[in-house]
């Protein structure tokens, strides 16, 4: 079916105009979502941002090529078409809030800089074709100047965020601590951690003492700000914007944009098409709005506070301005600058979903639609190649939660104090724990303790112990119900989060064993055997705990070990039981964080934070002194 000729002609006339409006719309999306992605790590936001980032440069280059075709040597509209060309170079420079979607993009800074030459050649060719009509030449050159500055800012920011640039920016000097810039002081000390370097000893010592004097809430607020600064340095134009040259360029660009708008306003427009004039006004007004918004964000950022406190001349005035910004931010932006995300994955919930096909068709369709709209993450468990089993299990993550104050206190206190006090209370159980978990890797321990926690959490306390039907009552509650529920939920959140990390984010762990995935499959398959159609999770747990365990010394099942651990945990008093489980998870997550790689945490910042990144950074502040002791003991250092 052929498209009617009139629609073809309509598109030929409007294609470049529609595409340039689409390009400016993409810039708006990048500007705002680029700013929000470090605080709101929602899946749909990341998908839109990713698509906009991929299409932005391609779209701008494509429109430049179309403008070349639209030039007509005998048309007066050439001048206004040529005026659009520098806006596309401006779009290639990108907004201040995002220069890269991932760390790998930063390594392509040289290619990005080279692309400027090709873009300028096409843009200047379009302007040359518009001559001798010079009615809009002055505003065109002004926007050209702004576009070149913005493009060079992005290329320089990409270089500074690359591995080479970041390494060269690490300085051995350090600045004086100021109460208003306390978080920035911690950030300056932690920068070497992200490229596996040793920080300045005196600076590190001061920051470590500072961390130890903080409350739990202050520690996590400081860590969130530090990670926010690292994100700004790697994925935005913050480094160039908050420099003396950056401030001068900011004033120059703002002046040029306003002057170009005024010059276009006073130019006679009788020879230009009405819709072309409207499109030009849209481009100018949106550029002004984005520039003003960027200036406001720059003035009220934490980086501006640090810049003011670094001024030596007019010291009193700069401190006064810094205090004013702090007060305004406190009133205007009460929400913390970084949210602590904890993705969740529950094995028992996934076991129950194995029988999902037995539900009604309309319910299955609705659940499937909801899962797709929420961009639910999935992973698969395979039985291995040499087996007759054909079943493949698909595990789906739950909606992520956020770390509450209870979880913060548990982890912060354990990083600073240690984890062995509670084990002294139940020292009789330690040999059994050691025997059950001997020779098991870290990721496998997470899998086992997750099943144990699930069984303990969903076990409905009855007067009798599951494996001892004639035993007296287990125990009477010695802690308040509210406190117990908080501890249970905190423990379950940590358990689900670590299970998610092992199965869906294995790159965050450096201790993954190759055969773990097959062993996980068989353990999960053992769990599925206990699932009944339309069964409740409490009924499944009861059946699992009351069924005798069959041991195979040659090949112990993780599921059998987890059941034995759960049986042992249920013999401990309830308040001590949840203390043991919570401390165990705190120990596991700290151990995983200590052994994770720095570059993985830098990559993680691009998609929102995770709890593991917070703990890794906090642990770096607290325990790197062991490294210093080793170095200082070597003669000659």
N, C-alpha and C positions, 0 to 999 in steps of 0.2 A: 504493500500500500504506500503510494507516494504521498509525501507531505505537500499540501497546496503551496503554490508559488508565493502567494502573499505572506504566508507564515515564514517561508524561507527568507524573504526579503526583510521581514520584520526582525528576524533573529540576526541577520547580517548587520542590520543597523544598530541593534541593541546589545549584541553579545558582549562587546568590550565594556559597555556601560554597566550591564548587569554584573559582570565579573569583577569590576573594580569596586562596586558596592559590596559584593560578597567578600572581597579581600579585606575591606575595612571592617566588615562584620567579624571576620575571623580574628582580626587584631583586637577587637573589643573582648571577644571570648578569651583569647590568650592573656590579655591584661588582667582581667578579673579572676579567672580560674587559676592562672599562674600564681596569683597572690594567695588564693584560698587553699591550694593543694597541700600546703605544709600544715594547715590547721584542720582541714576537713578532707580526710582521705576516703571520700565516698567513691564507690566503683564507677557510677555513672559519670561523675565529674572527671575521673581519670580517663575514661573512654572518650569523652568529648574533647578534653584537653589534648589527648594523644592524637586524635584525628585532626584537630585544628592545627597542631604543631606540624604534622606531616604535610598538610595541604598548604600551609601559609606561604612558604618560599616557592613552591611549584606554581601556585596560583598567581603570585606577583610576577614571576618570570613569564608565565603564559600570557598575562594581560599586557605586559610590555611588548611582546611579539605582536599581539593583536592591534595595539596602538600604531605600530609601524604600518600595518596593512590599512588602517583607517585613515592615514594621512592622505590628503588630496591637495595637490599643489595649487589648485585654483580656489580652494575653500577658505573662508575667513575663520571657520571653526578649528583650523589647525592650531591656532594659538592656545585655545582652551584645552584641546587634546594634549598638546605639549606640556601644559601646566599640570596635567595629571601624572605625567611620567615620574617626576621626583617623589610624588607620594608613594609610588610603588617601590622606589628605592628605600624610602622611609619604612615601608612595611617589611622590607627585607632586613632592616636593622632590628626589627622586633621590639616589643615593649620591654620596659625595665624589669618587669616581674618574672620573666622567664627568658633565658638564653639557650637553655638545653633541657631536653626532657630526661635524658639519662647521662651518666658519667661519660659514656663512650662518645657522646656528641661533642664534649669538650676537646677531645683529642683531634677533632677535625677543624681546629681553628684556622690552620693555614689554608685549607681548601675554602673555607668560608671567606677569608680575606681575599683570596684570588678571585672569587665569584664577584666581588665588588667591581673589579675592572671590567668584566663582561657586562654587568648591569649598567655601569656608567656609560660604556660605549653605546649601548642601545638607546639609553635615555637621552644622551647628548645628540645622537643621530635624529631622534624624534624632534628635539628642539631645533636642530639645524634645518629640518624639513619645514618647520613653521615659519622660517624667515622668508621674506623681509618683514612680516607682521611682528612688531615688537611691543604690542600693547600690553602683553602680560609677561614680558621678559624679566622685569625686575622681581615680581613675586615668585616667578619660576626659579630664578637663581637663588633667592632666599630659601625656598624649600629645598633646593638642591644642597645648600650648605648644611641645613639641619639634617637631611637624609644621610649625607656623608659622615657627619659627626656621629649620628646614632649607629650607623653601620660599623664605624671604627670602634665605637664603644663596645659593641657586641663582640667583635673579633678580639679585642683586648681582654674582655671579661672571659671569653672562652679560653684564651691562652693562660690567664692567671688561674683558671679552675682546672686546667689540664695537669697531668702528673708532673711534668717538668716545671710548669709555672707555679704550682702549689709548693713544690719542694724548694724552689728558689726563693719563695716568699717567707720561708721559716727564718725568723731572726733570732739571734742569740741574746739580744737585748730584751729588756722587759720594762714595763711602765709601772708607775706608782699606783698602789691600790687606792681607789676612791669608793666610798660607800654607794654612790650613785651608779658606778660602773662595775659593780662587783661581779656580775655575770660575765661581762666582757673580759674581765681579768681572768676568770676561769677559762673562758674560750681561748684567750691568748696562750694560756698554759697548755691546753689540750690539743692544739693544732698539730704538734708532732705525732700524737697518738695515731692520727688518721693515715699517716704514711710510714708507720712503724719506726719512728725515730724517738730518741730519748730527749725529753724536754730539759730546759735549763734547770739545774739542780735547785738553786735558791728559789726560783719562781715556783717550781713544783712543791717544795717544802711548805711555802706559804699557802699555796692553794689547798694542799692536803690538810693542813691545820685549820684552814678556813672551813672546809667541808665538815670536819669532825665537830666543829662548834655549832653547826647549823642544826635546826630541827628537821624532822622528816619532811614537813611541808616546804620548808625553805630549800632543802636539798633538791627535791624534785622540781621545784619552780626554777631553780638555778640550772639544773640539767636541761630542762625544756628550753630555756633561753639559749644555752650554749649550742644545742642542736639546731635551734633556729638560726643562729649566726653562721654555723657551718653550712646549712642549707643556702642561706643568702649568698655566701661566698662562692659556692659551687654552681648554683643554678640561676642566679640573677646578676644584674649589673651593679650590685651594691659596692663592690670594690672600687670601681672607677667613679661611681656617683658620689661616694663619700670621700673624696680627695679634693685637694685645692683645685686641681685642673677640672675635676668633675663639677664642682660648684660653679666655676667660671663658664664652662660649657653649658651648664643647665640654664644659667641666666641668658647666655647668648642665644640658645635655641628657642627659649620662650619668647625673647624679644623678636627674633626673626619670624616666628609663626604669627604673632600678633601683627607685626608690620606687614607681612604678606596678606593677611586677612584685610587689613585696612586698605592696602593698595588695590586689591581686587574689588573692594567695595566701591572705590571711587572711579574705577575704570568704566567707560561707556560699554554697555553690553548689547547694543542694538544688533550687532552683527553675529551674535552668538545665539544658538538655539536655547529655548526656554528651559528644556529639561537638562541640557548640558550645564547651564548656570546653576540649576538646583543641585545637580550632582556635585559641582565644585563647592558650593556652600556647605553641603553635607560633609565633604572631605575636610574642609577647613574647620568647621565647627567641631567635628569629632576629634580632630587633631588637637584643637585648643582644649577641649574637655579632658582628653586623656593626659595632656601635658599638665594641666592644672591639678588633676587628681594625683598624678605622679609626684608633683611638687609638694602637695600636702602630705602624701605618704612619706616622702623623703624628710620633710621637716619634723614630723612627729614619730620618727623611727628611733629605736634604741641606738642605732649607729650615729645619729645626729647628737644624741646625748653624749656619747663618748667623744665625738669630734669637738663638741663645745668644751668638755672637760680637758681636752688636750691643748687648748689654746693657752699660751703663756701670757700674751699681752691681753689687756682688758680682762683679767682673770675674774674679778668680781662680777662683771656683767655676764660673762659666759656661764658661770656657776648659777647665776640667777635665772638665765634662760633655760639651762638644763633642768633646774628645779621646777620651772613652770611647765616644761614639756612632760616631766614625770607626773605632775599633778593632773594635767589634762588627760594623759593616757590612763591614769588610775580611774578617773571618773568615766571616761569615754569607752574604755576597753577593759572591762573587769574580767573578762574571760582570759584564762591562761593562754599563752602564745602557742602552746603545743599540747595536743591531746595524746594520751598514752593508750594506743590501740592494742587490743588483745584479740586477734582472730581465734576462733574456737573450732574444735573438731572433737566430737564425741563418738567413740567406737560403738557404745551401746545404742545410741540413736541410729547410727548407720546400720547396725544389726537389725533393728526393728524395721528399717526401710527396705530390707531385703524382700519382705513380703508385701511391699507396696503394690505390685501388679494385681493383688487380690482385691484391692479396693475398687470402688465404683469408678467407671470410666471418666465421668465428669469431674470427680475429685482428683483423679490422676492428672487430667488435663489442666485443671486450675493450679494444682501444685507445681506442675511443670512450667506454666507461664510465669508464676510468681518467682520461681527459682531463676529463670532466665532473665527476668527484669531486674532481679537483685544481683545479677552477675555472680551467682554462687560458684565458688571455686571447687574443683573436683580433682581427685587423684584415683588411680586404679591400682589394685593389688593383683599381681599375676602369680600363678602357682609355680612358674619355672618351666623350662623347656622339656625336661625329661620327666614327664608325669602324664598320667592318663586323665587327670582332672581337667575339665574344660571350662569350669566356672571362673569368671573374672568378676571381682567385686569392685564396684565404684563407690568411693567414699566422698561424701560431700561435706564441706565446711559449713558451720553454723554462722549466723550473723555475728560479726565481731562485737565485743564489749569493750569497755574502757576500764582501766585500772582505777579502783577506788582507794580511799585513804587507808583502808585496812591492808590492802596488798602493798601499798607504798611503804607503810610502817614495817611490815614483815620483812621486805627485801632490804630496805635501807638499814634497818637495825642489824640484820644478819650480815650484811656486807661489812659493817663497821665493827661488830662485836664477835662474830663467829657463830657456829651452829651446834656446839657440842654439849651445851648445858642440859638440854632436854633428854639426851641419850643417857645421861647419868641416872635419870629417874627410872628408866626401864633397861638397865644394863643387863638384865637376865635375858632379854630378847636379842641382844646384839649378835651372839654366836649363830642364832638361827638365821638372822638377816644375812650375815656374811656367807653362810653355807648356801642359801638360796640364790644369792646374787653373785657368787664367785665366778670370775672369768667372763662376765657379761659386759658388753660394751655400753657406752653411755646412751646411745640411741635406743638400744634394747632395754636398758633399765627404765628409760622414759616410757616405753611401750608397756612394760610390766606394771610399773607404779600407776600408770593411767588406768589400767583395768582394775587394779586394787582400789584406787580412789573411787571409781564408778560404783563398784560393788558396795563399798562402805557408805557412800553417799546415798544410794538408793535402797539400802537395806532398811527395812521397816522394823525398828526395835521391838522385839517380842519378849515375853518373860523368859524364854529359853534360848540358849545359844544354838545356832543351827547344827553344829556337829556334836553337841552334848545335850540330848533331849531331857536328861534328868538333872541338869545343873540348875542351881538356884538362879534368881534374877541376875541379869548381867551387872547392872549397877544403877544407882539412882543419880539423877542429874545433880552434879555439884556446881554447875555454872548456869547462868541465866540462859533462857531460851534464845533471847535476842543475840547475845554474844556467841552462842554456839552456832546459830544460823549464819552469822557473819563469817565466822572461821570456816564453816563448811563451804559456803559459797566462794570465799577467797581461795580455798584449796581447790575447789572444782574448776574455777576459772584458770588457775595456774596449770592444772592438769590438762584441761582442754587446749590451752595455748601451747603447751610443750608438745602435745600430740600433733597439733597443727604444724608446728615447726619441723618435727621429725618427718612427717609424711608429705607436706606440701612445700616446705622451704628447707630441704636438706642442705642446700648450699650455705645456709647460715651456720651449720655445724661442721667442724673439721674432723669429727670422730665417727663418721658414718662407716659402718662395716658393710662390705659388698654383699654378703649373703643375708643381710637383715631383711630385705624386702620379701624374700621367699619365706623366711621364718615368720614374718609378720602375717603373711597370707595364711599360713597354716594355723596360726593362733586365732586369727579372725574367723577362719573356717570352723575351728572348734567352738567358738562363741556362737556362730550361727546355728549350730546343732541344737542349742537350747532354746531357740526362738520358736514360739508358738504363734499361729495366726491370730491376729487381733489381740495379742497379749499386751499387758501393761508392763512398763519397765520394772516396777517393783516385783511383779510376779516372776519375771525372767531372772532377776537377781536372787530371789528366793530359791528358784529351781537350781540355779548355778551353785549356790552356797550349800544346799542340802543334798546335792548329789556327790557321792564319794569320788575322790580323785584317784585316778589310775596313773601310777608313776611308771615311766620308762627310763631307766637309768642311762641307756645308750643315747636317748634323744629326748631330753626334757622339753616339754612344750612350754612356751611362754605363758600360755593361758593357764596351765596347771600351776606354774610358779606364782602367777598373780592370784589364783584362788587360795594357794597356801598362805601367801602374804596377807590376803584379806581375812582369812580365818584367824591368823595370828593377831591382826590389828583389832578384830572384834573381841579378843580376850583382854584387851587393854581398856582401862577406864575411858569413858567417852571423852572427857576433857583432855586427857593425855593423848588419846588416840588422834584427835584432830591437831593437837600440837605437833605430834610426831609426823603426821602426813604433811602438814603445812611446812614444817622445817625441812622435811625431805625435799619437797618441791622447791623451796627456796635454795637449798643446796644444789639441786640439779640445775636449776636455771642459772645460778651464779657460775657453776662449773662450765655449762655450755657457753655462757657469755665470755668467760675467761679464755676459752679455746677457739673462739670465733675470729674471723679475719676482719681487719679494719676496713678493707675495701668493700666488703659486703655491707657493712653498716653505712658507708657513704652512698652506696647504690640504693639502700633502703630508704634514705631520706627523700628520694625522688617520688616515692609512692606513699608518703606518709610514714610516720614513725611506728615502731613497735617497741614493746616493753623490753625486749632483749637488747636493743640499742641503748636504752637508758641504763640498763644494768651494766652493760659493757663499759660505757663511759664512766659511770660511777666507780666501778671496780678499778679502772685505770687510774683514777685520782687517788684511790685509797691504797693500792697494793704495789704500785710501781717502785716503791722505796726499796723493795728487795733487790731490784735490778741495780739500783744505785749503790747498795752495800757491796754487791759483787764487783762493780766497776771500781769503787774506791779502794778495794782491797788489793787491786792489781798494781804493782810497783810501776811508777812512771806516769800514772793517770792522775 
